[in-house]
Amino acid sequence: MDSGLYTSATGMLAEFNSENSISDNLANMQTPGYKERVPVQEDFTNILVNSQQGSGGMAAAGAPGTIGTALAGYVGPAGLPTNPTDLARVGVGHFGSAPQIRDYGLNLAQGSARYTGSPHDLMIVGNGFFQARAGGATLLTRNGSFHRSAQGLLLTPEGYQVLGQGGRPLKVPSGTLEIDKGGALRVDGRRVGQLALATVPEGQPLTETGNGYYRGPGQPLTLRAGTQVGVLQGYLESSNVDLSTQMSAMLSAQRAYQANSRMLQVQDDTMGLAVNDLGKVSG
């Protein structure tokens, strides 16, 4: 099989996954607190080096300046060993490859503030997350679009319980709700709870669970004087997705996908000529 087919196919797959990531970003532009999802591709330099130093290469034992695996029975320029066992170990060549999406990162840049005036809408400024309980799991989110249930619980748009200190659900009595920058809740001037905020150390992984929720090694965050994190009541954090950047990235991914698709077709046509025409015997 022509390795070029694999190179084009893997390139198409990478661009397809990039387009999916961009589509997710565009679909969540209006989701409060949503963070841009950024695909991380393998380094092309490593792909190129590995393609030249893979186990399929051969070199004469002891020959200086050669790349590959030395095989017993190497007989010279033809590059074929005489030993049948060694011959079976020789591949048909390196399959082509292209950089694949290795992982997805999150752009945690602060989104702009959008005033709503609702006492239950909250925005975190700085590196922090709200904590919410979904079933038996504790999730992290930047979406502070909360509401009060009939039972007095503070809930997320999906109905998850917003957690306070000690990992307990926050209960908000009826009355005038005030939340200060430190996350303390007061109703009619009486303190009724404290938001349980969390921070994620730089470089630690976060696993997306959908709708702007994440699982990860969140650490309790205590807001003290001088801390560069705070809570704003009556505001929501807008998504940090930039429309023009995403559209430009989408067009670039589509063009790369189309180019790989054309190359795949050209290679397929070439193989068709080799099979159907070059093997014919003229009469």
N, C-alpha and C positions, 0 to 999 in steps of 0.2 A: 504494500500500500504506500502511495506517495506520502512522504512526511508533510509535504506542503498542505495536504488536505487537513491534517490535524492542526497545523498552525493556524489556518484560516478558521477552522471550526472552534478552536479554543479562543481565538480572538473574538469571534461572534458571541460566544458565551459570556465573555468578560463584559462586552458592551451591552449585552442584553441585561445582565445583572446591574450594570451601572444605570441603565434606563429605569429599571424597577426602583432603584434607590431614589432617583430623581423624582419619579412619579409619587413616591411616598412623601417626599418633601413638599411637592406642590399641593398634594391633597391635604396636607396639614398646615398650610400657611395661616389659616384662621384659628388653629387650635392654640389656646393660651398656653404659654410655657413650652411649646414644642421646640426641640433642638434639632438642628439640621443633621441629617445622617450622611456621613461622608465615606464612600467606598475607598478602601486602601488596597492598591494593587501591588503585586510583587515587583521587585526591582528588575528592570529589563537586563541590566548588566549581569545580575546573577543568573538569569535565564540563559543568556548568551554564553557565559563561562561554563555552566553546567552542560549545555548542549555540546561543547567541545571537549569536555573532560569526563563525559559519561562513561559508564562501564562498557558500552559497546565499542569504544575505540580500541585500537591495537597498536602496539609498538614493539620493536625488537628489544629483547631483554638486554639491558645495559646500554642501549643506544642513548647518547646524550641529546638533550633538547627535545625529547618526544613527549607527547601527551597521550595518555590512555593506559590500558592494562596490558602488561607484557604477557604474551602467551608462549608456552613451550612449543617448539616445532615451527616457529616463524621462519619462512624460507626466502624472504626478500621482497622485491618490489610488488609482487602480486598481492602481498598482504594476507595470504591464506596459509594456515597451519597445515602440516601434513598429517598430524595426528587426528584421527576421526573424532576422538573425544573433545579435543580442543576446537575442532571445526564446528561441532554442535553448539559450542558456547558463543560462537560469533554471531552477532545480531545482523539484521539486514540494514542497519544504519540507525541513526538517531531519529526518533520520531520528533517532528517539529513541535514547538510549543510557543505559547504566547503568555505574557503576564496575566495571571488570574487575580480575581479579587480575593485577597487573603483574609480580610477582616473588614469590619465597619467601625468607623470612629464617630464620635459625637462632637459637634461644634458647640461648646458650652458657653459661647459668648452671650453676654446679657442681651435680652430682647428689650425693646422699647416699652415704656409704661403707657398703659391705656386706662384712662379714668372711667370708672363705671358708677361710682357713688354708692354701690351696694356695700353694706357693712360686712357681708360675708365673703366678699371678693378680696383676696389677699395676693400680694406679690412679694417674692423674695428678691432682695437686691444683694448680689454677691454669690459666692459658692455655697449654696445650701439647697436642701430639698425638704418638702413636706413628706411626712410618712403617713401611709394609709394602709388599712388592713383589708385584704381581699381574701376571704375564706380564712385559711390558716397562715397565709403569707403576708409579710410586710413589704410593701412596695414604696418606691421613691417616686416623687413627681414634682414638677415645677408648676403644674396647673393648679392655681388657687381659686378656681371658680367653684366655691363651696355653697352649700345651702343647709338650712336647718330642717330636720325632719319633725314629724308630729311628736315624736318621743323626745325631742330636744337634742338629738345627736347631730354633730357637724359632719356632713357627708360630701363626698366628691360627686361630680356629675354622673358617675357610674354607680353611685350608691355605696361606695366603700367608706368605711369609718375613718375619719381623720383622727390621728393619734395624738395624745398629749403625753405629759411626763409619765414615766413608768410604763409606757406602751399601752395605756388605757384609752379607750375612746373618749373623745371630748364631748361633754354635755353642756349645752348652752341654755340656761333658763330664759324665759321670755323677758323682754325688757330691752333697754338700749345697750347694744353691744359696742364695746370699744376694745381695740387691739393695738397695743403699742409696738414700737419698733423692736422690742425685745421678745415679742411673741406672747406677752401676757394678756389674758382675756379678762375683761371686766364687764359686768352687767349692772347697770345703774350704779356704777362706782364701786361695786364689790367684786373682788377678784374671784373668778370661778375656774380658772385653769391656765395651763401653759402649753403652747404648741411644742411638740417634740420634733425639732428640726434635726436634720442630719447633714453631714458633709462627706464628700467622697475624696480621698487623697488623690492627688494628681498621678496619673498613670495606672490607677486601679480600674479594672474592667467593670462595665455596666452592661447588663443583659436586658435588651428591650423585651417587654411583654405586650406592647401595643397600647395605642391611645395615650402616649406620653408617659407611660409607667415603666419603671426600671427595677431590676433586682441587682443588688450589688453590695459591696462591703461598706455600707453607710455607717459612719461613726457619729455618736451623739454630738450635737453642736450647742454649746452654751453661749448665749449672746451676752457679752459683757461690754462695758464702756471701752471704746476703741476698736471693737471688733468690726471688720469690714463687711459684715453681713447684717441685714436688717429686714423687717417686715413692714410693708406699706398696706394700710387698710383702704379699701375703696378703689383699688387699682388691680389690673391684671397685666401680666407680662405677655407681650405679643411674641409670636413665633419669630425666631431669628433667621428664618429662611428669606433669602433675597431673590425676588422673582427674576430679575434680569440675569443674575448669575446662574440660576437653575435652567433658564431657557437656553442660555449659551451652552451650558454643559450638555443639555439634552440634544441640541443640534449637533454638537461635536460627536457625541456618542452614536447618533443615528448615521452620520457620515462615515464613521469608522466601521460601523456594522455593515453598511452598504458596500464599503470597499472590500471588506473581508468576504462578503457574499459574492461579489464579482470575481475575486480571486479564486474562490472555491469553484465557481462555475467554469472558469478558464482551465483550471487544473483537471476538472472532471472531463471537459471536452478534449483536452490533450490526451488523457488516459484512454478516452474512447477512440481517438485516432490511432493510438498505439496498438490497441487491441483489435480493432476492426480493419484497419488499412495496412499498417506496416507488416502484418503477418501474412498478407495475401501473396500468392505466387502468380506472377503474370503468365498468361498462356500464350 
